[in-house]
Amino acid sequence: MLNIVLLEPEIPANTGNIGRTCVATGTRLHLIEPLGFRLNEKALKRAGMDYWKDLDVTTYINYEDFLEKNPGAKIYMATTKAPQTYTQVNYEEDVYIMFGKESAGIPEDILVQNQETAIRIPMIGDIRSLNLGNSVAIVLYEALRQHGFTDMNTQGHLRNYEWK
């Protein structure tokens, strides 16, 4: 199972959207405090819609607590500071993909210790970053693609017609 890790997320709507994406993909969500919102906040539930109850989510009091409770975890760090892109790595079955808070990303002291697993989403110009929910979806779906979208519905259908 793939794992998405949010380090100190600040915006409830982003986390709600990411939670919905995790439910739709069978991915675990890990939230590292401090959070910029309460888990019972309306904006979080609204963005996650009625899927939040189905979410496999774990919270941690800080980054050290996360590491202690997930010993030996392979963690890819999504950052605008990485030299390699998210498509240049092979995502293992039980990999963790970490994203930092919206205003600052993953702290540089953590990135320095994880340079070999730091990944980036290419962008043009001086754009600071993409929306957190979009970034999670981009990288997560690459990992899912590499695994052949195992156990996912890959066939579309129309209500009253058949695809030709």
C-alpha positions in Angstrom: 0.0 0.0 0.0 1.2 3.5 -0.8 1.4 6.2 1.8 1.0 10.0 1.6 2.6 12.0 4.4 1.7 15.6 5.0 4.2 17.4 7.3 2.4 20.2 9.2 -0.4 20.9 6.6 -2.0 24.3 7.1 -5.1 24.5 4.9 -8.0 22.2 5.7 -9.4 22.2 2.2 -6.1 20.9 0.8 -6.0 18.1 3.4 -9.6 17.2 2.7 -9.0 17.0 -1.0 -5.9 14.8 -0.4 -7.9 12.6 1.9 -10.5 12.1 -0.8 -7.7 11.2 -3.3 -6.3 8.7 -0.8 -9.7 7.0 -0.4 -10.2 6.8 -4.2 -6.7 5.2 -4.5 -6.6 2.9 -1.5 -3.7 5.0 -0.1 -2.9 5.7 3.6 -2.7 9.3 4.8 -0.3 10.3 7.5 -0.6 13.7 9.1 2.3 15.1 11.1 1.4 17.8 13.6 1.1 20.7 14.2 -1.9 21.0 11.9 -3.2 24.4 10.8 -6.7 23.2 11.6 -8.8 20.8 13.6 -9.6 17.4 12.2 -13.3 18.0 12.8 -13.2 21.3 10.9 -16.1 21.9 8.4 -13.7 22.9 5.5 -11.8 19.6 5.9 -15.0 17.5 5.9 -16.5 19.5 3.0 -13.4 19.0 0.8 -13.2 15.4 1.7 -17.0 15.1 1.2 -18.5 12.0 2.6 -15.3 10.0 2.0 -13.5 11.1 5.2 -15.1 8.3 7.3 -13.5 5.8 4.9 -10.0 7.3 5.1 -7.1 5.3 6.6 -5.4 8.2 8.4 -2.8 8.3 11.2 -1.6 11.4 13.0 1.7 12.0 14.7 2.8 14.6 17.3 5.9 15.6 15.2 8.3 14.3 12.6 10.4 12.3 15.1 7.2 10.5 16.3 6.5 9.7 12.6 10.0 8.2 12.1 9.8 6.3 15.4 6.4 4.7 14.5 7.5 3.9 10.9 11.1 2.5 11.3 13.0 1.8 8.1 10.3 3.5 5.9 11.5 4.5 2.4 10.4 8.1 2.2 10.4 10.2 -1.0 10.5 13.9 -0.2 8.5 16.1 -2.6 10.2 19.5 -2.9 10.9 22.3 -5.4 14.6 22.0 -4.3 15.3 18.5 -5.6 17.5 17.8 -8.6 15.5 14.7 -9.8 12.0 14.6 -11.0 9.2 12.4 -9.6 9.2 10.3 -12.8 12.9 9.4 -12.4 12.4 7.1 -9.4 10.8 3.6 -9.0 8.2 3.7 -6.2 8.3 0.6 -4.0 5.1 -1.1 -2.8 5.0 0.4 0.7 6.7 3.7 0.0 6.0 6.9 1.8 5.7 10.1 -0.2 6.1 13.2 2.0 4.9 16.8 1.2 5.6 19.8 3.4 3.3 22.5 4.6 1.9 24.9 2.1 3.8 28.0 3.2 7.3 26.6 3.5 7.5 23.0 2.2 9.7 20.4 3.9 12.4 22.0 6.1 15.9 22.0 4.6 17.4 20.2 7.6 15.2 17.2 6.7 15.9 17.5 3.0 19.7 17.5 3.6 19.3 14.2 5.4 17.2 12.7 2.5 18.9 14.1 -0.6 18.8 10.8 -2.5 15.0 10.5 -2.1 14.1 14.1 -2.8 11.9 14.5 -5.9 10.4 17.5 -7.7 7.6 18.3 -10.2 9.0 20.3 -13.1 7.6 23.8 -13.6 8.5 26.7 -15.8 9.5 30.2 -14.8 9.5 31.5 -11.3 6.4 29.7 -10.0 7.0 29.0 -6.4 5.0 25.8 -6.2 1.8 24.0 -7.2 -1.2 23.6 -5.0 -0.6 20.8 -2.4 -3.5 18.7 -3.5 -2.5 18.8 -7.1 1.1 17.9 -6.2 0.0 14.9 -4.2 -2.2 13.7 -7.0 0.5 14.1 -9.7 3.1 12.1 -7.8 0.7 9.6 -6.3 -0.7 8.7 -9.7 2.8 8.2 -11.1 3.4 5.7 -8.4 0.1 4.0 -9.0 0.9 3.9 -12.8 4.2 2.2 -12.1 2.3 -0.4 -10.2 -0.2 -0.9 -13.1 -3.1 0.7 -11.2 -3.4 -2.6 -9.2 -7.0 -3.2 -7.9 -8.2 0.1 -9.4 -11.1 0.4 -11.9 -9.5 1.3 -15.2 -12.6 0.8 -17.4 -15.0 3.7 -18.0 -18.6 3.3 -18.8 -21.5 5.4 -20.0 -24.9 5.0 -18.5 -26.9 4.3 -21.6 -24.2 3.6 -24.2 -21.3 1.3 -24.8 -17.8 2.6 -25.8 -16.9 1.6 -29.3 
